[in-house]
Amino acid sequence: MIARIWRGRTPSAKADEYFEYLKKTGLKDSRGTTGNQGVYILRRLKDGEAEFLFLSIWDSMAAIKHFAGEDSEKARYYPEDKNFLLEMEPTVSHYEILAKP
């Protein structure tokens, strides 16, 4: 199994609104893709910003490519992300899952 990790930051004032937006976009699309084993969305408020960590669990890199496209290292963004995010990180990280609960 593979973990796909994306990070993004919003102003704290937009944190709740962005989480609602994430549920309708990335969370919904990830969960709806064959090979997805689950999604965790973590948030940390600090110094007027909200940092989001989007951790999705996948069966394989092939499943990730079905969600993300052929360039699986490239971050997947949606049209309204630019209205929330302070910057658009160009890439994500992938980790092989060696142990799980």
DSSP file (Angstrom, degrees, kcal/mol; ACC not computed):
  #  RESIDUE AA STRUCTURE BP1 BP2  ACC     N-H-->O    O-->H-N    N-H-->O    O-->H-N    TCO  KAPPA ALPHA  PHI   PSI    X-CA   Y-CA   Z-CA
    1    1 A M              0   0    0      0, 0.0    96,-2.7     0, 0.0     2,-0.4   0.000 360.0 360.0 360.0 154.9    0.0    0.0    0.0
    2    2 A I  E     -AB  58  96A   0     56,-2.6    56,-3.0    94,-0.2     2,-0.5  -0.969 360.0-146.8-127.4 136.2    1.0    3.6   -0.7
    3    3 A A  E     -AB  57  95A   0     92,-3.3    92,-2.4    -2,-0.4     2,-0.5  -0.888  11.3-158.6 -99.5 132.5    0.4    6.8    1.3
    4    4 A R  E     -AB  56  94A   0     52,-3.0    52,-2.5    -2,-0.5     2,-0.5  -0.959  11.5-165.2-110.8 124.8    0.0   10.0   -0.8
    5    5 A I  E     +AB  55  93A   0     88,-3.1    88,-2.4    -2,-0.5     2,-0.4  -0.951  11.6 175.4-122.3 126.5    0.6   13.2    1.2
    6    6 A W  E     -A   54   0A   0     48,-2.0    48,-2.9    -2,-0.5     2,-0.4  -0.963  10.9-159.6-124.2 143.1   -0.3   16.7    0.1
    7    7 A R  E     +A   53   0A   0     -2,-0.4    82,-0.3    46,-0.2     2,-0.3  -0.953  14.5 167.1-123.0 144.8    0.1   19.9    2.2
    8    8 A G  E     -A   52   0A   0     44,-2.0    44,-3.6    -2,-0.4     2,-0.4  -0.988  18.8-146.5-151.1 156.3   -1.7   23.2    1.9
    9    9 A R  E     +A   51   0A   0     78,-0.4    77,-2.9    -2,-0.3    78,-0.5  -0.978  15.1 174.7-129.3 139.6   -2.1   26.4    3.9
   10   10 A T  E     -A   50   0A   0     40,-2.2    40,-3.0    -2,-0.4    75,-0.1  -0.877  45.4 -86.3-128.0 163.5   -5.0   28.9    4.1
   11   11 A P  E >   -A   49   0A   0      0, 0.0     3,-1.9     0, 0.0     4,-0.3  -0.497  44.1-116.9 -62.4 145.1   -5.6   31.9    6.3
   12   12 A S  G >  S+     0   0    0     36,-2.4     3,-1.6     1,-0.3     4,-0.4   0.847 113.9  64.1 -54.1 -35.6   -7.1   30.7    9.6
   13   13 A A  G 3  S+     0   0    0     35,-0.3    -1,-0.3     1,-0.3     4,-0.2   0.729 106.9  42.4 -63.0 -21.7  -10.3   32.7    8.8
   14   14 A K  G <> S+     0   0    0     -3,-1.9     4,-2.6     1,-0.1    -1,-0.3   0.349  85.5 102.2-103.7   4.8  -10.9   30.4    5.8
   15   15 A A  H <> S+     0   0    0     -3,-1.6     4,-2.1    -4,-0.3     5,-0.1   0.913  83.3  42.1 -60.5 -49.0  -10.0   27.1    7.5
   16   16 A D  H  > S+     0   0    0     -4,-0.4     4,-2.0     1,-0.2    -1,-0.2   0.912 115.7  50.0 -66.6 -41.5  -13.6   25.8    8.0
   17   17 A E  H  > S+     0   0    0     -4,-0.2     4,-1.9     1,-0.2    -1,-0.2   0.892 110.8  50.0 -63.4 -39.6  -14.8   26.9    4.6
   18   18 A Y  H  X S+     0   0    0     -4,-2.6     4,-2.9     2,-0.2    -1,-0.2   0.894 107.2  54.3 -67.7 -38.5  -11.8   25.3    3.0
   19   19 A F  H  X S+     0   0    0     -4,-2.1     4,-2.0    -5,-0.2    -1,-0.2   0.922 108.2  49.6 -60.6 -42.6  -12.4   22.0    4.8
   20   20 A E  H  X S+     0   0    0     -4,-2.0     4,-1.1     1,-0.2    -1,-0.2   0.904 111.8  49.2 -61.2 -40.4  -16.0   22.0    3.5
   21   21 A Y  H  X S+     0   0    0     -4,-1.9     4,-1.1     1,-0.2     3,-0.4   0.902 108.1  53.7 -64.6 -42.5  -14.7   22.6    0.0
   22   22 A L  H  <>S+     0   0    0     -4,-2.9     5,-2.4     1,-0.2     6,-0.6   0.882 103.8  56.4 -59.8 -38.7  -12.1   19.7    0.5
   23   23 A K  H  <5S+     0   0    0     -4,-2.0     5,-0.5     1,-0.2    -1,-0.2   0.841 110.4  44.9 -63.2 -32.0  -15.0   17.4    1.4
   24   24 A K  H  <5S+     0   0    0     -4,-1.1    -1,-0.2    -3,-0.4    -2,-0.2   0.636 127.8  22.3 -85.8 -15.4  -16.7   18.2   -1.9
   25   25 A T  T  X5S+     0   0    0     -4,-1.1     4,-3.0    -3,-0.5     5,-0.3   0.621 128.6  17.1-116.2 -92.9  -13.6   17.9   -4.1
   26   26 A G  H  >5S+     0   0    0      1,-0.2     4,-2.6     2,-0.2     5,-0.2   0.867 126.6  48.3 -59.3 -42.2  -10.5   16.0   -3.2
   27   27 A L  H  ><S+     0   0    0     -5,-2.4     4,-2.4     2,-0.2     5,-0.2   0.951 115.6  44.2 -64.4 -48.7  -12.0   13.9   -0.4
   28   28 A K  H  > S+     0   0    0     -6,-0.6     4,-1.6    -5,-0.5    -2,-0.2   0.928 116.8  45.9 -61.1 -46.6  -15.0   12.9   -2.5
   29   29 A D  H  < S+     0   0    0     -4,-3.0     4,-0.3     2,-0.2    -1,-0.2   0.893 113.1  49.5 -67.8 -39.6  -12.9   12.1   -5.6
   30   30 A S  H >< S+     0   0    0     -4,-2.6     3,-1.7    -5,-0.3     6,-0.2   0.965 112.6  46.3 -61.8 -52.3  -10.3   10.2   -3.7
   31   31 A R  H 3< S+     0   0    0     -4,-2.4    -1,-0.2     1,-0.3    -2,-0.2   0.807 110.6  55.1 -61.4 -29.0  -12.8    8.0   -1.9
   32   32 A G  T 3< S+     0   0    0     -4,-1.6     2,-0.5    -5,-0.2    -1,-0.3   0.452  88.4  96.0 -84.6  -0.4  -14.6    7.4   -5.2
   33   33 A T  S X  S-     0   0    0     -3,-1.7     3,-2.0    -4,-0.3    34,-0.1  -0.793  83.6-112.7 -95.6 128.9  -11.5    6.1   -7.0
   34   34 A T  T 3  S+     0   0    0     -2,-0.5    32,-0.1     1,-0.3     3,-0.1  -0.333 103.4  32.6 -56.6 132.9  -11.0    2.4   -7.2
   35   35 A G  T 3  S+     0   0    0      1,-0.4    24,-2.4    -4,-0.1     2,-0.4   0.290  82.8 129.6  99.9  -8.5   -8.0    1.4   -5.1
   36   36 A N  E <   -C   58   0A   0     -3,-2.0    -1,-0.4    22,-0.2    22,-0.3  -0.672  34.4-174.6 -79.8 131.5   -8.4    4.1   -2.4
   37   37 A Q  E     -     0   0A   0     20,-3.6     2,-0.2    -2,-0.4    21,-0.2   0.398  58.7 -48.2-105.9  -0.6   -8.3    2.6    1.0
   38   38 A G  E     -C   57   0A   0     19,-0.8    19,-2.8    -8,-0.1    -1,-0.4  -0.723  46.4-122.7 147.6 163.6   -9.1    5.7    3.0
   39   39 A V  E     -C   56   0A   0     17,-0.2     2,-0.4    -2,-0.2    17,-0.2  -0.999  11.5-166.1-138.6 136.8   -8.4    9.4    3.5
   40   40 A Y  E     -C   55   0A   0     15,-3.2    15,-3.0    -2,-0.4     2,-0.5  -0.985   5.2-164.0-117.8 134.7   -7.3   11.4    6.6
   41   41 A I  E     -C   54   0A   0     -2,-0.4     2,-0.3    13,-0.2    13,-0.2  -0.980  11.5-172.9-117.7 120.1   -7.5   15.2    6.6
   42   42 A L  E     -C   53   0A   0     11,-2.9    11,-2.6    -2,-0.5     2,-0.4  -0.842   2.2-167.8-111.2 148.2   -5.5   16.8    9.4
   43   43 A R  E     -C   52   0A   0     -2,-0.3     2,-0.4     9,-0.2     9,-0.2  -0.998   7.6-172.3-138.8 141.2   -5.4   20.5   10.2
   44   44 A R  E     -C   51   0A   0      7,-2.2     7,-3.0    -2,-0.4     2,-0.5  -0.992  12.6-151.3-133.1 124.6   -3.2   22.6   12.5
   45   45 A L  E     +C   50   0A   0     -2,-0.4     2,-0.3     5,-0.2     5,-0.2  -0.840  31.5 151.8 -95.8 127.5   -3.9   26.2   13.3
   46   46 A K  E >   -C   49   0A   0      3,-2.8     3,-1.8    -2,-0.5   -34,-0.1  -0.934  59.5  -9.9-159.1 130.3   -0.8   28.3   14.0
   47   47 A D  T 3  S-     0   0    0     -2,-0.3     3,-0.1     1,-0.3   -35,-0.0   0.842 127.1 -48.4  52.6  42.6    0.1   32.0   13.6
   48   48 A G  T 3  S+     0   0    0      1,-0.2   -36,-2.4   -37,-0.1   -35,-0.3   0.552 120.5  97.3  79.8   7.1   -3.0   33.0   11.7
   49   49 A E  E <   -AC  11  46A   0     -3,-1.8    -3,-2.8   -38,-0.3     2,-0.5  -0.899  62.5-141.5-126.4 156.7   -2.8   30.1    9.2
   50   50 A A  E     -AC  10  45A   0    -40,-3.0   -40,-2.2    -2,-0.3     2,-0.5  -0.978  15.6-158.0-115.9 119.3   -4.3   26.7    8.9
   51   51 A E  E     -AC   9  44A   0     -7,-3.0    -7,-2.2    -2,-0.5     2,-0.4  -0.864   8.9-160.4 -97.7 127.4   -2.1   24.0    7.6
   52   52 A F  E     -AC   8  43A   0    -44,-3.6   -44,-2.0    -2,-0.5     2,-0.5  -0.879   8.0-164.9-107.3 138.8   -3.9   21.0    6.0
   53   53 A L  E     -AC   7  42A   0    -11,-2.6   -11,-2.9    -2,-0.4     2,-0.7  -0.986   6.1-162.9-121.7 118.5   -2.3   17.6    5.5
   54   54 A F  E     -AC   6  41A   0    -48,-2.9   -48,-2.0    -2,-0.5     2,-0.6  -0.901  10.2-176.6-105.5 110.0   -4.3   15.4    3.1
   55   55 A L  E     -AC   5  40A   0    -15,-3.0   -15,-3.2    -2,-0.7     2,-0.4  -0.931   1.7-179.2-114.2 113.3   -3.2   11.8    3.6
   56   56 A S  E     -AC   4  39A   0    -52,-2.5   -52,-3.0    -2,-0.6     2,-0.4  -0.905  16.9-143.5-115.4 145.0   -4.8    9.2    1.3
   57   57 A I  E     -AC   3  38A   0    -19,-2.8   -20,-3.6    -2,-0.4   -19,-0.8  -0.896  21.7-174.8-111.2 131.7   -4.1    5.5    1.3
   58   58 A W  E     -AC   2  36A   0    -56,-3.0   -56,-2.6    -2,-0.4   -22,-0.2  -0.908  34.4-132.5-131.0 152.0   -3.9    3.5   -1.9
   59   59 A D  S    S-     0   0    0    -24,-2.4     2,-0.3    -2,-0.3    -1,-0.1   0.868  87.0 -19.9 -64.1 -38.8   -3.6   -0.1   -3.1
   60   60 A S     >  -     0   0    0    -25,-0.2     4,-1.6   -59,-0.1    -1,-0.2  -0.961  65.8 -95.6-162.2 168.7   -0.9    0.8   -5.6
   61   61 A M  H  > S+     0   0    0     -2,-0.3     4,-2.5     1,-0.2     5,-0.2   0.819 121.1  61.7 -65.8 -30.7    0.8    3.5   -7.7
   62   62 A A  H  > S+     0   0    0      2,-0.2     4,-1.4     1,-0.2    -1,-0.2   0.903 103.7  48.2 -61.9 -40.3   -1.5    2.4  -10.6
   63   63 A A  H  > S+     0   0    0      2,-0.2     4,-1.3     1,-0.2    -1,-0.2   0.898 110.1  52.0 -65.7 -40.7   -4.6    3.4   -8.4
   64   64 A I  H  X S+     0   0    0     -4,-1.6     4,-3.7     1,-0.2     3,-0.4   0.915 107.1  52.7 -61.5 -42.9   -3.0    6.7   -7.6
   65   65 A K  H  X S+     0   0    0     -4,-2.5     4,-2.0     1,-0.2    -1,-0.2   0.828 103.0  58.3 -63.8 -30.7   -2.4    7.4  -11.3
   66   66 A H  H  < S+     0   0    0     -4,-1.4    -1,-0.2    -5,-0.2    -2,-0.2   0.875 117.3  33.6 -64.7 -35.5   -6.1    6.7  -11.9
   67   67 A F  H  < S+     0   0    0     -4,-1.3    -2,-0.2    -3,-0.4    -1,-0.2   0.912 131.8  28.9 -81.1 -47.5   -6.9    9.5   -9.4
   68   68 A A  H  < S-     0   0    0     -4,-3.7    -3,-0.2     1,-0.3     3,-0.2   0.657 106.7-113.7 -95.1 -19.1   -4.0   11.9  -10.1
   69   69 A G     <  -     0   0    0     -4,-2.0    -1,-0.3    -5,-0.4    -2,-0.1  -0.431  49.9 -52.8 102.9 174.4   -3.0   11.3  -13.7
   70   70 A E  S    S+     0   0    0      1,-0.2     2,-1.5    -2,-0.2    -1,-0.2   0.844 128.9  63.2 -60.2 -37.2    0.1    9.9  -15.3
   71   71 A D    >   +     0   0    0     -3,-0.2     3,-1.8     1,-0.2    -1,-0.2  -0.648  68.6 176.6 -88.0  82.3    2.4   12.3  -13.4
   72   72 A S  T 3  S+     0   0    0     -2,-1.5    -1,-0.2     1,-0.3     4,-0.1   0.642  71.2  64.0 -67.2 -15.2    1.5   11.0  -10.0
   73   73 A E  T 3  S+     0   0    0     -3,-0.1    19,-2.1    18,-0.1     2,-0.3   0.656  83.3  94.9 -80.5 -15.9    4.0   13.3   -8.3
   74   74 A K  B <  S-D   91   0B   0     -3,-1.8    17,-0.3    17,-0.2     2,-0.1  -0.587  82.8-116.5 -79.7 134.4    2.1   16.4   -9.4
   75   75 A A        -     0   0    0     15,-2.3     2,-0.6    -2,-0.3    -1,-0.1  -0.414  23.7-131.2 -67.1 143.8   -0.4   17.8   -7.0
   76   76 A R        -     0   0    0     -2,-0.1     2,-0.3    -4,-0.1    -1,-0.1  -0.883  29.6-175.4-100.9 122.1   -4.1   17.7   -8.1
   77   77 A Y        -     0   0    0     -2,-0.6    11,-0.0    11,-0.0     3,-0.0  -0.800  15.9-141.2-117.4 159.2   -5.9   21.0   -7.7
   78   78 A Y    >   -     0   0    0     -2,-0.3     3,-1.7     1,-0.0     4,-0.4  -0.779  34.3-100.5-115.4 160.2   -9.5   22.2   -8.3
   79   79 A P  G >  S+     0   0    0      0, 0.0     3,-0.6     0, 0.0     4,-0.1   0.815 118.5  45.9 -53.8 -38.5  -10.7   25.5   -9.7
   80   80 A E  G >  S+     0   0    0      1,-0.2     3,-1.9     2,-0.1     4,-0.4   0.548  84.9  92.2 -86.0  -6.1  -11.5   27.2   -6.4
   81   81 A D  G X> S+     0   0    0     -3,-1.7     4,-2.8     1,-0.3     3,-1.9   0.866  78.8  62.8 -53.8 -37.1   -8.3   26.2   -4.6
   82   82 A K  G <4 S+     0   0    0     -3,-0.6    -1,-0.3    -4,-0.4    -2,-0.1   0.729  96.1  59.6 -64.0 -20.6   -6.7   29.4   -5.7
   83   83 A N  G <4 S+     0   0    0     -3,-1.9    -1,-0.3    -4,-0.1    -2,-0.2   0.591 119.4  26.0 -81.3 -10.7   -9.4   31.3   -3.6
   84   84 A F  T <4 S+     0   0    0     -3,-1.9    -2,-0.2    -4,-0.4    -3,-0.1   0.748 100.0  85.1-116.0 -44.8   -8.3   29.6   -0.4
   85   85 A L     <  -     0   0    0     -4,-2.8   -75,-0.2   -75,-0.1     3,-0.1  -0.360  58.0-149.5 -78.0 142.2   -4.6   28.5   -0.6
   86   86 A L  S    S-     0   0    0    -77,-2.9     2,-0.3     1,-0.3    -1,-0.1   0.766  87.0  -0.6 -76.4 -27.1   -1.7   30.8    0.2
   87   87 A E  S    S-     0   0    0    -78,-0.5     2,-0.8     2,-0.0   -78,-0.4  -0.972  70.5-122.2-155.5 159.7    0.5   28.9   -2.3
   88   88 A M        -     0   0    0     -2,-0.3   -80,-0.1    -3,-0.1   -13,-0.1  -0.847  24.4-146.1-111.0  95.9    0.0   26.0   -4.6
   89   89 A E        -     0   0    0     -2,-0.8   -14,-0.1   -82,-0.3    -2,-0.0  -0.404   7.6-147.9 -59.4 129.5    2.6   23.3   -3.8
   90   90 A P        +     0   0    0      0, 0.0   -15,-2.3     0, 0.0     2,-0.3   0.766  69.7  35.8 -76.2 -23.4    3.5   21.7   -7.1
   91   91 A T  B     -D   74   0B   0    -17,-0.3     2,-0.2   -15,-0.0   -17,-0.2  -0.816  60.4-148.6-130.5 166.1    4.1   18.2   -5.9
   92   92 A V        -     0   0    0    -19,-2.1     2,-0.4    -2,-0.3   -86,-0.2  -0.703  23.0-119.2-119.1 174.3    3.0   15.6   -3.4
   93   93 A S  E     -B    5   0A   0    -88,-2.4   -88,-3.1    -2,-0.2     2,-0.4  -0.921  17.2-156.7-118.3 146.7    4.9   12.8   -1.5
   94   94 A H  E     -B    4   0A   0     -2,-0.4     2,-0.4   -90,-0.2   -90,-0.2  -0.974   9.9-175.2-122.4 138.8    4.4    9.1   -1.7
   95   95 A Y  E     -B    3   0A   0    -92,-2.4   -92,-3.3    -2,-0.4     2,-0.3  -0.995  27.3-122.2-132.6 137.5    5.5    6.6    1.0
   96   96 A E  E     -B    2   0A   0     -2,-0.4     2,-0.7   -94,-0.2   -94,-0.2  -0.632  30.6-127.7 -72.5 132.1    5.3    2.9    1.0
   97   97 A I        +     0   0    0    -96,-2.7     3,-0.1    -2,-0.3    -1,-0.1  -0.759  32.7 172.6 -87.5 116.5    3.2    1.7    4.1
   98   98 A L        +     0   0    0     -2,-0.7     2,-0.3     1,-0.3    -1,-0.2   0.734  66.8  16.9 -96.2 -27.0    5.3   -0.8    6.0
   99   99 A A        -     0   0    0      2,-0.0    -1,-0.3     0, 0.0     0, 0.0  -0.990  64.8-177.2-144.1 148.8    3.0   -1.2    9.1
  100  100 A K              0   0    0     -2,-0.3    -3,-0.0    -3,-0.1     0, 0.0  -0.933 360.0 360.0-141.7 165.3   -0.6   -0.4    9.7
  101  101 A P              0   0    0      0, 0.0    -2,-0.0     0, 0.0     0, 0.0   0.521 360.0 360.0 -60.1 360.0   -3.0   -0.5   12.7
